[in-house]
Structure formats: structure tokens, C-alpha cells
Amino acid sequence: MSNKLISQMGLPSSLANVFSARNILTAKDALSLPEFDLMALLDVDRDQVRTAVARISEIACPPCRTALSLMEDRALTGGYLPTRLLGLDRALRGGIPFGALTELVGPSGIGKTQFCLKLALLAALPSSYGGLNGRVIYMDTESKFHSTRLIEIGRSSFPHIFNSEGMAQEMAGRIIVLRPASLDELTERENERSTTGQKQHSCHLPLSFLKSLAEFSQIPIVVTNQVRSQNNYEVVHYPFQGNTDRTSCMLEKLESHLIASLGIQWAHAVTIRLIFEAHSGQRFIKISKSPTSPAIAFPFLVKSSGIALLSDEGLEVTGSEMSTIRCEGLNVLVEGAEPFPHLGC
Amino acid sequence: MSASIAMAESSRSGGHALLDGAQTAWDMLSEEQMQKPITTGCEELDTILGGGIQCKAVTEIGGIPGIGKTQLGIQLAVNVQIPVQYGGLGGKAVYIDTEGSFMVERAHQIIEGCIADLFENFEHRKQSLVCPDILQPNSFLANIFYFRICSYTEQIAAVNYLEKFLEEHQDVNIIVVDSITFHFRRDFDDLAMRTRVLGGMSSKLMRFAKKHNLAVVLLNQVTTKFVDGSFQLTLALGDSWSHACTNRIILYWNGNERHAYIDKSPSLRSASAPFQVTSKGIRNVTSNCKRVRMM
């Protein structure tokens, strides 16, 4: 929309010529300038500029839809990829939604990749078995994808499918694994830069691309994210919250605190955030951010058939606990995890 | 040269327009008293807001991810539609979604919750006060005009286009922009230019609010700022933007409760109110100690 050409917008030719003479060729060029600047640049009066901008805006503006038509569209596409974890699907009102960005964040080795492998399989399964009967693009930036493990999950979870002739090949054949060099580069660059400004820039391109892709093709997009330890100066208070909170803040800093990487901007941008964490001797999947569900944490285990919930009821989580990530009593490090004993990674 | 002459001429004619649009403070007072605010669904929050979100004003609502900004935005887009017979404005909503956070299933859920509460509160009336077709979820959904914005160009274009749109849809009583920040934080390299473009956009929105008697609600993200030797949370887009809105509300966590704080307002006192996000939408915090299961 932003790249629409002014020359094709039906402006009176004299005006259109003035725009192109000043190298204002697209809607983006014209609308990035304040009205005053445009007037000065094009040397035309205010009314003409206003009419032109109104016309350009009307064309560059996306079409208006009612929420009702959105609902009707949703009904057609189905809308969710069920995870087969009953409690989680119930809390998410169906499963991983289409058209939105779902993030899995947690320390290394906790089970994010296991979850992703299972999801990839579920998407590939024929609809008669409850899958989406589709192809999957699996972007593996950390070389964690193991086809042996994928087949193991498949055989354990859906023995009747995977043991029949050729099905394993068919299912595995639907999952395309990409090891993009450019995203690797992106992660490396992210670690090198120390200034905040640069860091924000480096995650912009994939973010908007992923979101648009999810929406226009109405598919689920799942991303995993790493964690890092919280820095000393990362306070989460507003000026009006005053000094009374400082003491409790100091106590919090003494505990081990992890936060999701990529900062608060990324956190704003994802639609659903599922936190994988460990405490009290168990691992939990916690719905941290979701428009349709309250914050609930489900204890889980990793089995040969993938992730399994220990309870479908879940524990309600309140307050700032919703966004904290705990990693206690788990034999993993934040960077460079101890691999699962039975996996050869 | 001709541009400066043109500007001088238009300012002369603009001067007349300025006088035409002027009102005495007394007239404004009667107008303000008659103007119905839009309820948020939470009584305590409504109280500190002077009844609810005010029309003819631009209200900025900011907070960290997950605190409930979009929830409140959707709730307002629903509550503006509460029929006049039930104490509402009976208006329509424009929802400008810049991040793709609007989930229509959630809007449906909130609408159902709103309708259910209306029936419960007006139980003593044997019949429905309005035609039953109006109090249907689909009818509410049809009254939310949705724009999905994918770049700052589209955002500017949409706000410009609203001028025409609002002329054609005079019954719109609220514009929600969710969020105003997203696209402007990333792609704009020239910060001075950004400030001016944003300034132009906000003054347009203010003009719409006054002219069409509607509420403009701008949802904003947060960022950290280094002040007085420590990092503090603040709303995004910088100091110059903070002058653009009439009222500013910050949603934050106070222990385990969600709170809303009036950070800036020419007419409302700085105060804080607790609220809850339930399956029905934004509501009061329940007073009983036992936490109610939200599903």
C-alpha cells in the first residue's frame, strides 16, 4: 500500500507532474512529509496539497472491514492448530491461532524444540487424524532439528499412522527444514552490538514480515526465543510508583531472574507468549500473554511422544508472576544447555 | 515565493474560521455536562475518569505488554454501542489495528459478556427496551469498523482518510488506535521529522474528536528512560508526543492486581483504580478473597 505510485492515483495531471518533478513518487514519499513541508517543496498552495494528500490517503489506506466480516472469515478457515494438550487447548480456546505470532520462550533444554517438533507433526497430519494436512516450514537457526527424534515422536504419539506403509515418509516429507544463513547472521549481530538502538533495528525486518505473513496467509507462526539474565538496572517501575517499592525491588534482584531476549518491543509485538519454565521441581508451560486466555501454568513432562501435561487444570497465575521466567532446580544453563540424556544433541 | 503568499492569504481567511469556531466557557460547560462518557466496564475506573472515557477528547492509554491495553480498547469499542435506553451512547466504533492484536473471537466474547450484564442489570424490566435484533453479538460486531495497518504510511493515510469516513458515518462515537506507537518506533530515522508527522496526526485526531463529538483512544507501548540515575518506565514516542493527548492513563501491576493511574489530565485528579480482566471483559475487582476462576 505504501508503495503505490502517485502517478496512478488519478490526480490532475498538473499536480501529478509537480509531485514527480520533486521525486515524490510513492504514497510513502508523500505521506512521510508534514503538510507544511510538502507545500514548501512543491510550491503549491495549502488547498491543493490538502486535496492531493486526501486523495493519496484514500488510496493508500487499507480497506475498511467490519468485525463481523472478520468473524465470518475466521469461521471459514477454522482458526486454530490444536496442540493435543487438552488443558492448553482449552485455555487457548482451540490451540495455536492462525494469523498471529505465538512465541515460546524459556531457558535452553526445557522443551521448546520438543514442542515445536510435535506441532510440526500435528500440522502435517491428515485432517482425518485431526491435523491440518499441510506442509510445514521449520526454520532451524540453532541446528536443533533431529529427524530421528521427529519420527520417534510420531511413532509414539500416532502409532497407527506411523506404522502403516509409507506414512512416516509422507509425513516427514511434508516438513521442510531450512537452516537460513541470514537469520544466523542476524542472531550473531544481535549479540555483538551493545547499544540499545542497534539491537532494536536488527529484529525489525523479520518481525513485521512474520506478522504480515501470518495474517495474509492465515497460518499459525510459532517462534522460539531465548532468555537472558536480568541486568541490574532493569527496573520495572513508573515514576509515580515512588520510593516505597524500592525495598521490595532490591529483594527481587537478589533472586535469579531471567527475562526473554529481544526486549520489551518484541514482547509487545507477539500475540501470544507461552513461557516454559522450571520451579518447585517441575516444568511448566505458562500462558503469559494472550488476548483470549487468563494466565494459567500447566506442569509438564517430556516423553518419547513429545510434551505431556501432568494436569489439565493448571494453576492460576497472577500479577507480575505472569511474565517472570524461573529456572530453578533444573540441570540446565542459560546459555549452552545440557542436552536431554536420551537425545544425542 | 508563491507558497508564502498563499500561506499569508489563507491565514487571513483562517482567522475568520478561528473566530467562527470559538465558544464561551459557559457554552462549553453546558456541553460538557451533557456529554455522556463511555463506560469502561469497571465502576471504580469509571469513577476516577469522571464517568468513563470522555468524548471530544484524546485519551492515551499505555502499559507493558500483557497488562490489558487491547482488552480495554476492545471493551470500549463494545461499550460505546450500549443502546441509549440502557444508559449508553448507541454509537459505532472505528478500530485501527497496527499490530494485529485484535482477535475477533475475543471481541465476540466481550460482546456476549456486555449483553449478558445488560440483561442482568435491567432484569426488572420484563421486556427488552430495544428491538431484540440490536442486542445480538453479530449486530455489535457489524458496528466495529476495522482497519488493519501494516506501516506508518498506512497509519498516516488511515487517519487522513478518516476525515472523509467520519463524514459518511456520523454515528461513530469512538476511534481506538491499537497501538499508535508500533510503526513509528522502528522505521522513522529522522526523529525530528517523526515528531512533526506525529504532531500532525494527533492534531487531526483531536480535530475529529471535537468536530464529530467522539472519543479518541490511543494505546501506547512503554519503553525505558534513564532519569535521575536510574531507568524508569515511560510511554513510548518521547517527550514531545506526551503533549499531544488530553488525558493519559497508565495501566500497571500493583502487586497482583491490575491498576489504572491517571497520569495527566486537565480536569481529572491523579488517582488510581484497580480493575480486572475477566472472560467477560474489563470488570471491577471482586471483593471476595477467593479468586474466581476466570474461565
Chai-1 contact restraints between the chains, C-beta under 6 A:
chainA,res_idxA,chainB,res_idxB,connection_type,confidence,min_distance_angstrom,max_distance_angstrom,comment,restraint_id
A,M1,B,E154,contact,1.0,0.0,6.0,A-B,restraint_1
A,S2,B,S151,contact,1.0,0.0,6.0,A-B,restraint_2
A,S2,B,T153,contact,1.0,0.0,6.0,A-B,restraint_3
A,A27,B,T153,contact,1.0,0.0,6.0,A-B,restraint_4
A,K28,B,T153,contact,1.0,0.0,6.0,A-B,restraint_5
A,L31,B,T153,contact,1.0,0.0,6.0,A-B,restraint_6
A,L31,B,I156,contact,1.0,0.0,6.0,A-B,restraint_7
A,L31,B,A157,contact,1.0,0.0,6.0,A-B,restraint_8
A,P34,B,R196,contact,1.0,0.0,6.0,A-B,restraint_9
A,P34,B,V197,contact,1.0,0.0,6.0,A-B,restraint_10
A,P34,B,G200,contact,1.0,0.0,6.0,A-B,restraint_11
A,M39,B,A3,contact,1.0,0.0,6.0,A-B,restraint_12
A,A40,B,A3,contact,1.0,0.0,6.0,A-B,restraint_13
A,D43,B,A3,contact,1.0,0.0,6.0,A-B,restraint_14
A,D45,B,A6,contact,1.0,0.0,6.0,A-B,restraint_15
A,R46,B,S10,contact,1.0,0.0,6.0,A-B,restraint_16
A,S57,B,A157,contact,1.0,0.0,6.0,A-B,restraint_17
A,S57,B,N160,contact,1.0,0.0,6.0,A-B,restraint_18
A,S57,B,Y161,contact,1.0,0.0,6.0,A-B,restraint_19
A,E58,B,Y161,contact,1.0,0.0,6.0,A-B,restraint_20
A,A60,B,A157,contact,1.0,0.0,6.0,A-B,restraint_21
A,C61,B,A157,contact,1.0,0.0,6.0,A-B,restraint_22
A,C61,B,A158,contact,1.0,0.0,6.0,A-B,restraint_23
A,C61,B,Y161,contact,1.0,0.0,6.0,A-B,restraint_24
A,P62,B,F147,contact,1.0,0.0,6.0,A-B,restraint_25
A,P62,B,R148,contact,1.0,0.0,6.0,A-B,restraint_26
A,P62,B,E154,contact,1.0,0.0,6.0,A-B,restraint_27
A,C64,B,F145,contact,1.0,0.0,6.0,A-B,restraint_28
A,C64,B,F147,contact,1.0,0.0,6.0,A-B,restraint_29
A,R65,B,Y146,contact,1.0,0.0,6.0,A-B,restraint_30
A,T66,B,A142,contact,1.0,0.0,6.0,A-B,restraint_31
A,A67,B,V104,contact,1.0,0.0,6.0,A-B,restraint_32
A,A67,B,A107,contact,1.0,0.0,6.0,A-B,restraint_33
A,A67,B,L141,contact,1.0,0.0,6.0,A-B,restraint_34
A,A67,B,I144,contact,1.0,0.0,6.0,A-B,restraint_35
A,A67,B,Y146,contact,1.0,0.0,6.0,A-B,restraint_36
A,L68,B,N138,contact,1.0,0.0,6.0,A-B,restraint_37
A,L68,B,L141,contact,1.0,0.0,6.0,A-B,restraint_38
A,L68,B,A142,contact,1.0,0.0,6.0,A-B,restraint_39
A,L70,B,V104,contact,1.0,0.0,6.0,A-B,restraint_40
A,M71,B,V104,contact,1.0,0.0,6.0,A-B,restraint_41
A,M71,B,L141,contact,1.0,0.0,6.0,A-B,restraint_42
A,R74,B,V104,contact,1.0,0.0,6.0,A-B,restraint_43
A,H204,B,R186,contact,1.0,0.0,6.0,A-B,restraint_44
A,K211,B,G100,contact,1.0,0.0,6.0,A-B,restraint_45
A,S212,B,C150,contact,1.0,0.0,6.0,A-B,restraint_46
A,E215,B,G100,contact,1.0,0.0,6.0,A-B,restraint_47
A,Y233,B,F231,contact,1.0,0.0,6.0,A-B,restraint_48
A,V235,B,F231,contact,1.0,0.0,6.0,A-B,restraint_49
A,Y238,B,L233,contact,1.0,0.0,6.0,A-B,restraint_50
A,P239,B,Q232,contact,1.0,0.0,6.0,A-B,restraint_51
A,A267,B,P65,contact,1.0,0.0,6.0,A-B,restraint_52
A,H268,B,P65,contact,1.0,0.0,6.0,A-B,restraint_53
A,H268,B,Q221,contact,1.0,0.0,6.0,A-B,restraint_54
A,K289,B,P65,contact,1.0,0.0,6.0,A-B,restraint_55
A,K289,B,G66,contact,1.0,0.0,6.0,A-B,restraint_56
A,P291,B,M103,contact,1.0,0.0,6.0,A-B,restraint_57
A,P291,B,R106,contact,1.0,0.0,6.0,A-B,restraint_58
A,T292,B,M103,contact,1.0,0.0,6.0,A-B,restraint_59
A,T292,B,E105,contact,1.0,0.0,6.0,A-B,restraint_60
A,T292,B,R106,contact,1.0,0.0,6.0,A-B,restraint_61
A,P294,B,M294,contact,1.0,0.0,6.0,A-B,restraint_62
A,T318,B,N256,contact,1.0,0.0,6.0,A-B,restraint_63
A,G319,B,W253,contact,1.0,0.0,6.0,A-B,restraint_64
A,G319,B,G255,contact,1.0,0.0,6.0,A-B,restraint_65
A,G319,B,N256,contact,1.0,0.0,6.0,A-B,restraint_66
A,S320,B,W253,contact,1.0,0.0,6.0,A-B,restraint_67
